[in-house]
Amino acid sequence: MQRHPYHLVKAIFWPFFTSLSFFFFALSFVAYMHFFCSFFVSFLFFISLIFCCLFWFMDVIFESTYQGYHTRAVQHGLRLGVILFIVSEVMFFFAFFWAFFHSSLSPSIQIGCVWPPAGIIPFSPWRIPLLNTFILLMSGMTITAAHYCLILGEGDDVYEMYLYTLGLAVVFTLFQLYEYRHAPFDISDGIYGSTFFMTTGLHGFHVAGGTIAIFISFLRTCFFDHLTREHHIGFEASIWYWHFVDVVWLFLFVAVYWWGGALLFERRGGKG
């Protein structure tokens, strides 16, 4: 008879196969970038990664919703795990911000000792980037409103706030894709192109991941009745992750779009 509130997880093979799929996906993608293998190989490993995560998460949902193993002590541990994951993501982005500021505050002679490098025309921060800032901040407000509506038991409002958040997330992604398509530079244009597309592209990838997490929470809340006002740790995790995405975008807007553009404006003597 169990005399503690913790869930002793049974041995499953999904973590092993997920790690294996992620390793070979990363390896094959790097090889594809260096023209050593085809994109199809990398895509197959990516599909394998998605399926492993899907079935692993289905097991977790089954343990929580139908078997009732996620007690308060287990939920506390899950929250700590989500916090540690977000902290690791902060360190991940910190490395790319470090590369950006290292190159911009002390530009090397190879790029003309100026930032942005000569020949680079940065985006205006007051067009799509500013619009996307408002869109993402608004989505943070609507997903928070959905959380409070769930706690208060207002089902119709939860449904609407979910839809607003998902719609804003999709619009943000479409605007970013439009910006990439019309960019006057690409990732191969030196350190500026590399840091710009790595930071904004990784953020866009995180937006896509957060959108999927919120969509899954939307289905579990509004269609399957998995999440209740007392037990919705998966929804809380997606909200925390989405607010992390909001904060990273604010740093990106200020540092990469606004501050970088201001440097170019100053270098030209204040002439537009």
Sine and cosine of phi, psi and omega as CSV:
sin_phi,cos_phi,sin_psi,cos_psi,sin_omega,cos_omega
0.00,0.00,0.73,-0.68,-0.03,-1.00
-0.97,0.23,0.78,-0.63,-0.04,-1.00
-0.89,-0.45,0.37,0.93,0.02,-1.00
-0.67,-0.75,0.34,-0.94,-0.07,-1.00
-1.00,0.04,0.14,0.99,-0.11,-0.99
-1.00,-0.08,0.44,-0.90,0.00,-1.00
-0.98,-0.18,0.91,-0.42,0.05,-1.00
-1.00,0.06,0.97,-0.22,-0.12,-0.99
-0.93,0.38,0.68,-0.73,0.07,-1.00
-0.96,0.29,0.44,-0.90,0.00,-1.00
-0.93,0.37,0.85,-0.52,0.06,-1.00
-0.78,-0.63,0.31,-0.95,-0.09,-1.00
-0.99,-0.15,-0.04,1.00,-0.04,-1.00
-0.89,0.45,-0.67,0.74,0.05,-1.00
-0.85,0.52,-0.64,0.77,0.00,-1.00
-0.91,0.42,-0.74,0.67,-0.03,-1.00
-0.94,0.35,-0.52,0.85,0.06,-1.00
-0.91,0.42,-0.71,0.70,0.03,-1.00
-0.89,0.46,-0.66,0.75,0.00,-1.00
-0.90,0.43,-0.69,0.72,0.00,-1.00
-0.90,0.43,-0.66,0.75,0.00,-1.00
-0.91,0.42,-0.65,0.76,0.01,-1.00
-0.88,0.47,-0.75,0.66,-0.04,-1.00
-0.95,0.31,-0.48,0.88,0.09,-1.00
-0.91,0.42,-0.73,0.68,0.02,-1.00
-0.89,0.46,-0.68,0.73,-0.01,-1.00
-0.89,0.45,-0.72,0.69,-0.02,-1.00
-0.93,0.36,-0.54,0.84,0.01,-1.00
-0.93,0.36,-0.65,0.76,0.08,-1.00
-0.90,0.44,-0.65,0.76,0.04,-1.00
-0.90,0.44,-0.61,0.79,0.05,-1.00
-0.91,0.42,-0.65,0.76,0.02,-1.00
-0.89,0.45,-0.45,0.89,0.03,-1.00
-0.98,-0.21,0.26,0.97,0.10,-1.00
0.89,0.45,0.55,0.83,0.04,-1.00
-0.99,-0.15,-0.27,0.96,0.04,-1.00
-0.48,-0.88,0.19,-0.98,-0.05,-1.00
-0.99,0.11,0.33,-0.94,0.04,-1.00
-0.91,0.41,-0.48,0.88,-0.03,-1.00
-0.88,0.48,-0.63,0.78,0.02,-1.00
-0.90,0.44,-0.73,0.68,0.03,-1.00
-0.89,0.46,-0.61,0.79,0.00,-1.00
-0.91,0.41,-0.62,0.79,0.02,-1.00
-0.89,0.45,-0.67,0.74,0.03,-1.00
-0.92,0.39,-0.55,0.84,0.05,-1.00
-0.91,0.41,-0.68,0.73,0.06,-1.00
-0.88,0.47,-0.65,0.76,0.04,-1.00
-0.88,0.48,-0.66,0.75,0.04,-1.00
-0.88,0.47,-0.69,0.72,-0.01,-1.00
-0.88,0.47,-0.70,0.71,-0.02,-1.00
-0.92,0.40,-0.64,0.77,0.03,-1.00
-0.89,0.45,-0.70,0.71,0.03,-1.00
-0.90,0.44,-0.64,0.77,-0.03,-1.00
-0.88,0.48,-0.76,0.65,-0.04,-1.00
-0.94,0.33,-0.54,0.84,0.06,-1.00
-0.91,0.42,-0.73,0.69,-0.01,-1.00
-0.92,0.39,-0.53,0.85,0.07,-1.00
-0.90,0.44,-0.60,0.80,0.08,-1.00
-0.89,0.45,-0.67,0.74,0.00,-1.00
-0.90,0.44,-0.69,0.73,0.02,-1.00
-0.89,0.46,-0.65,0.76,0.01,-1.00
-0.89,0.45,-0.67,0.74,0.03,-1.00
-0.90,0.44,-0.59,0.81,-0.05,-1.00
-0.98,0.19,-0.77,0.64,-0.17,-0.98
-0.99,0.16,-0.69,0.72,-0.15,-0.99
-0.98,-0.20,-0.44,0.90,0.00,-1.00
-0.98,-0.20,-0.26,0.97,0.09,-1.00
0.93,0.37,0.51,0.86,-0.04,-1.00
-0.99,0.14,-0.27,0.96,-0.06,-1.00
-1.00,0.05,0.99,0.15,0.06,-1.00
-0.96,0.27,-0.01,-1.00,0.01,-1.00
-0.89,0.46,-0.62,0.79,0.03,-1.00
-0.91,0.42,-0.64,0.77,0.04,-1.00
-0.92,0.39,-0.66,0.75,0.03,-1.00
-0.89,0.46,-0.61,0.79,0.05,-1.00
-0.89,0.47,-0.68,0.73,0.04,-1.00
-0.91,0.42,-0.61,0.79,0.04,-1.00
-0.91,0.42,-0.64,0.77,0.04,-1.00
-0.89,0.45,-0.67,0.74,0.05,-1.00
-0.89,0.46,-0.62,0.78,0.04,-1.00
-0.89,0.45,-0.66,0.75,0.03,-1.00
-0.91,0.42,-0.65,0.76,0.02,-1.00
-0.89,0.46,-0.69,0.72,0.02,-1.00
-0.90,0.43,-0.60,0.80,0.05,-1.00
-0.89,0.46,-0.69,0.72,0.00,-1.00
-0.91,0.41,-0.61,0.79,0.07,-1.00
-0.88,0.48,-0.65,0.76,0.04,-1.00
-0.90,0.44,-0.58,0.82,0.06,-1.00
-0.93,0.38,-0.60,0.80,0.07,-1.00
-0.87,0.50,-0.70,0.72,0.03,-1.00
-0.90,0.43,-0.57,0.82,0.01,-1.00
-0.89,0.46,-0.75,0.66,0.03,-1.00
-0.94,0.35,-0.51,0.86,0.00,-1.00
-0.86,0.52,-0.59,0.80,0.00,-1.00
-0.89,0.45,-0.65,0.76,-0.03,-1.00
-0.97,0.23,-0.57,0.82,0.11,-0.99
-0.91,0.42,-0.59,0.80,0.05,-1.00
-0.87,0.49,-0.71,0.70,0.01,-1.00
-0.88,0.47,-0.64,0.77,-0.01,-1.00
-0.91,0.42,-0.75,0.66,-0.04,-1.00
-0.94,0.33,-0.55,0.83,0.05,-1.00
-0.88,0.48,-0.65,0.76,-0.04,-1.00
-0.98,0.18,-0.50,0.86,-0.07,-1.00
-1.00,0.07,-0.59,0.81,-0.01,-1.00
-0.97,0.23,-0.46,0.89,0.02,-1.00
-0.68,-0.73,0.95,0.32,-0.06,-1.00
-0.90,0.43,0.69,-0.73,-0.06,-1.00
-0.98,0.20,0.20,-0.98,-0.01,-1.00
-0.93,0.38,-0.41,0.91,-0.01,-1.00
-0.90,0.43,-0.42,0.91,0.02,-1.00
-0.94,-0.34,0.31,0.95,0.09,-1.00
1.00,0.06,0.22,0.98,0.00,-1.00
0.85,0.53,0.46,0.89,0.03,-1.00
-0.73,-0.69,0.40,-0.92,0.06,-1.00
-0.65,-0.76,0.77,-0.64,-0.07,1.00
-0.90,0.44,0.39,-0.92,-0.02,-1.00
-0.85,0.52,0.43,-0.90,0.01,-1.00
-0.86,0.51,0.70,-0.72,-0.01,-1.00
1.00,-0.07,-0.19,0.98,0.02,-1.00
-1.00,-0.04,0.81,-0.59,0.08,-1.00
-0.95,-0.31,0.97,-0.23,-0.05,-1.00
-0.96,0.29,0.26,-0.97,0.04,-1.00
-0.94,0.33,0.52,-0.85,0.16,-0.99
-0.96,0.29,0.79,-0.61,-0.03,-1.00
-0.96,0.28,-0.18,0.98,-0.13,-0.99
-0.99,-0.12,0.23,0.97,0.03,-1.00
-0.92,-0.40,-0.93,-0.36,-0.03,-1.00
-0.87,0.49,-0.68,0.73,0.01,-1.00
-0.85,0.52,-0.68,0.74,0.02,-1.00
-0.92,0.39,-0.65,0.76,0.04,-1.00
-0.89,0.46,-0.68,0.73,0.03,-1.00
-0.90,0.43,-0.51,0.86,0.06,-1.00
-0.89,0.45,-0.74,0.68,0.04,-1.00
-0.89,0.45,-0.64,0.77,-0.01,-1.00
-0.89,0.46,-0.72,0.69,-0.05,-1.00
-0.93,0.35,-0.63,0.78,0.05,-1.00
-0.91,0.41,-0.61,0.80,0.05,-1.00
-0.91,0.41,-0.62,0.78,0.04,-1.00
-0.91,0.42,-0.56,0.83,0.08,-1.00
-0.90,0.44,-0.58,0.81,0.04,-1.00
-0.94,0.35,-0.66,0.75,-0.05,-1.00
-0.94,0.33,-0.60,0.80,0.01,-1.00
-0.95,0.32,-0.54,0.84,0.09,-1.00
-0.92,0.39,-0.63,0.77,0.05,-1.00
-0.90,0.45,-0.62,0.79,0.05,-1.00
-0.88,0.47,-0.62,0.78,0.02,-1.00
-0.89,0.45,-0.73,0.68,-0.02,-1.00
-0.92,0.39,-0.59,0.81,0.04,-1.00
-0.91,0.41,-0.59,0.81,0.05,-1.00
-0.90,0.43,-0.68,0.73,0.01,-1.00
-0.90,0.44,-0.61,0.80,-0.02,-1.00
-0.99,0.14,-0.11,0.99,0.03,-1.00
0.98,0.20,0.39,0.92,0.01,-1.00
-1.00,-0.08,1.00,0.05,-0.15,-0.99
-0.88,0.47,-0.69,0.73,-0.03,-1.00
-0.90,0.44,-0.65,0.76,0.01,-1.00
-0.93,0.37,-0.58,0.82,0.07,-1.00
-0.86,0.50,-0.71,0.71,0.00,-1.00
-0.86,0.51,-0.72,0.70,-0.02,-1.00
-0.91,0.40,-0.69,0.73,-0.02,-1.00
-0.91,0.42,-0.59,0.81,0.10,-0.99
-0.86,0.51,-0.75,0.66,-0.04,-1.00
-0.90,0.44,-0.65,0.76,0.05,-1.00
-0.87,0.49,-0.71,0.71,-0.03,-1.00
-0.90,0.44,-0.73,0.69,-0.01,-1.00
-0.90,0.43,-0.63,0.77,0.03,-1.00
-0.90,0.44,-0.70,0.72,0.03,-1.00
-0.90,0.43,-0.62,0.79,0.01,-1.00
-0.90,0.44,-0.67,0.75,0.02,-1.00
-0.91,0.41,-0.67,0.75,0.02,-1.00
-0.89,0.46,-0.68,0.73,0.05,-1.00
-0.84,0.54,-0.73,0.69,-0.02,-1.00
-0.90,0.44,-0.65,0.76,0.01,-1.00
-0.91,0.42,-0.65,0.76,0.05,-1.00
-0.90,0.44,-0.63,0.78,0.02,-1.00
-0.92,0.38,-0.63,0.78,0.07,-1.00
-0.90,0.44,-0.63,0.78,0.06,-1.00
-0.89,0.45,-0.66,0.75,0.03,-1.00
-0.89,0.46,-0.69,0.73,0.03,-1.00
-0.89,0.46,-0.65,0.76,-0.05,-1.00
-0.91,0.42,-0.51,0.86,-0.04,-1.00
-0.96,-0.29,0.32,0.95,0.00,-1.00
-0.93,0.36,0.69,-0.72,0.02,-1.00
-0.98,0.18,0.08,1.00,0.04,-1.00
-0.55,-0.84,0.22,-0.98,0.03,-1.00
-0.74,-0.67,-0.06,-1.00,-0.12,-0.99
-0.93,0.38,-0.32,0.95,-0.01,-1.00
-1.00,0.03,0.01,1.00,0.00,-1.00
-1.00,0.08,0.90,0.43,0.12,-0.99
0.93,0.36,-0.33,-0.94,-0.10,-1.00
-0.94,0.35,-0.51,0.86,0.00,-1.00
-0.92,0.40,-0.75,0.66,0.02,-1.00
-0.89,0.46,-0.62,0.78,-0.01,-1.00
-0.91,0.42,-0.77,0.64,-0.05,-1.00
-0.93,0.37,-0.60,0.80,-0.02,-1.00
-0.90,0.44,-0.79,0.61,-0.09,-1.00
-0.97,0.26,-0.47,0.88,0.06,-1.00
-0.93,0.36,-0.72,0.70,-0.04,-1.00
-0.94,0.33,-0.78,0.63,-0.02,-1.00
-0.94,0.33,-0.59,0.81,0.02,-1.00
-0.92,0.39,-0.67,0.74,0.06,-1.00
-0.91,0.42,-0.60,0.80,0.07,-1.00
-0.90,0.44,-0.67,0.74,0.05,-1.00
-0.88,0.48,-0.61,0.79,0.06,-1.00
-0.90,0.44,-0.63,0.78,0.03,-1.00
-0.94,0.35,-0.57,0.82,0.09,-1.00
-0.88,0.47,-0.68,0.74,0.03,-1.00
-0.89,0.46,-0.68,0.73,0.04,-1.00
-0.90,0.44,-0.67,0.75,0.04,-1.00
-0.91,0.42,-0.59,0.81,0.04,-1.00
-0.89,0.45,-0.67,0.74,0.04,-1.00
-0.89,0.45,-0.67,0.74,0.00,-1.00
-0.89,0.46,-0.67,0.74,0.01,-1.00
-0.93,0.37,-0.60,0.80,0.03,-1.00
-0.90,0.44,-0.65,0.76,0.04,-1.00
-0.90,0.43,-0.66,0.75,0.06,-1.00
-0.89,0.46,-0.61,0.79,0.05,-1.00
-0.87,0.49,-0.72,0.69,0.02,-1.00
-0.90,0.43,-0.69,0.73,-0.04,-1.00
-0.93,0.37,-0.50,0.87,-0.03,-1.00
-0.99,0.13,-0.76,0.65,-0.19,-0.98
-1.00,-0.07,-0.27,0.96,-0.07,-1.00
-0.85,-0.52,-0.56,0.83,-0.06,-1.00
-0.95,-0.30,-0.13,0.99,0.02,-1.00
0.83,0.55,0.61,0.79,0.06,-1.00
-0.98,0.19,-0.57,0.82,-0.12,-0.99
-0.98,-0.21,0.73,-0.68,0.01,-1.00
-0.87,-0.50,0.09,-1.00,0.00,-1.00
-0.92,0.38,-0.38,0.92,0.01,-1.00
-1.00,-0.07,-0.43,0.90,-0.13,-0.99
-0.68,-0.73,0.99,-0.16,0.00,-1.00
-0.49,-0.87,0.76,0.64,-0.07,-1.00
-0.89,0.45,-0.57,0.82,0.02,-1.00
-0.90,0.43,-0.63,0.78,0.04,-1.00
-0.92,0.39,-0.68,0.74,0.03,-1.00
-0.87,0.50,-0.65,0.76,0.01,-1.00
-0.89,0.46,-0.67,0.75,0.02,-1.00
-0.92,0.40,-0.55,0.83,0.04,-1.00
-0.92,0.38,-0.73,0.68,0.04,-1.00
-0.86,0.52,-0.68,0.73,0.00,-1.00
-0.89,0.45,-0.64,0.77,-0.01,-1.00
-0.93,0.38,-0.61,0.79,0.06,-1.00
-0.93,0.38,-0.56,0.83,0.12,-0.99
-0.87,0.48,-0.67,0.74,0.04,-1.00
-0.89,0.45,-0.63,0.78,0.05,-1.00
-0.86,0.51,-0.74,0.67,-0.06,-1.00
-0.91,0.42,-0.67,0.74,0.03,-1.00
-0.88,0.48,-0.65,0.76,0.01,-1.00
-0.90,0.44,-0.60,0.80,0.05,-1.00
-0.87,0.49,-0.68,0.74,0.07,-1.00
-0.90,0.44,-0.64,0.76,0.02,-1.00
-0.90,0.44,-0.70,0.72,-0.01,-1.00
-0.89,0.46,-0.73,0.69,-0.04,-1.00
-0.93,0.36,-0.71,0.70,-0.11,-0.99
-0.99,0.16,-0.80,0.60,-0.16,-0.99
-0.99,0.12,-0.71,0.70,-0.08,-1.00
-1.00,0.10,-0.85,0.52,-0.11,-0.99
-0.97,0.26,-0.80,0.60,-0.06,-1.00
-0.91,0.41,-0.67,0.74,0.03,-1.00
-0.90,0.45,-0.66,0.75,0.04,-1.00
-0.92,0.38,-0.58,0.81,0.03,-1.00
-0.90,0.44,-0.59,0.81,0.04,-1.00
-0.89,0.45,-0.67,0.75,0.02,-1.00
-0.91,0.41,-0.66,0.75,0.01,-1.00
-0.88,0.47,-0.66,0.75,0.01,-1.00
-0.92,0.38,-0.60,0.80,-0.02,-1.00
-0.91,0.40,-0.47,0.88,0.01,-1.00
-1.00,0.02,0.18,0.98,0.06,-1.00
0.97,0.23,0.42,0.91,0.03,-1.00
0.98,0.20,0.28,0.96,0.01,-1.00
-0.98,-0.17,0.77,-0.64,-0.02,-1.00
-0.97,0.25,0.00,0.00,0.00,0.00
